[in-house]
Amino acid sequence: MTSEQTREWVAPPNARLPDFIICGAMKCGTSTVHKLLNRHPHVYIPTREIHFFDIDDIFGHTDFYFQDKSRWVWPNIASNPQGYWAWYLSFFEQAPEN
């Protein structure tokens, strides 16, 4: 990929991004890691899974797709990077300042 093609993957300036990401296969202990980390007073974890990296999986995440005027619509960072980043960053708005 060229830098032109990947420009939309650069976070907006001053965006509050996570310090870590929990990832793993199903039934591998990620829920336990989530619960343990969530107990720490300086760790903020959104209440639901975000699925930032697998949002294009229509069969696994049908809630990301909706019908608009007889066509299917889904989040696409290339067509609307500002909207996509706003959606992602909205999960961290409730995080306290550390």
PyMOL commands that set and color helices and strands:
alter all, ss='L'
color gray80, all
select helices_A, chain A and resi 3-9+30-38+52-54+62-64+81-92
alter helices_A, ss='H'
color red, helices_A
select strands_A, chain A and resi 66-68+71-73
alter strands_A, ss='S'
color yellow, strands_A
deselect
rebuild
show_as cartoon
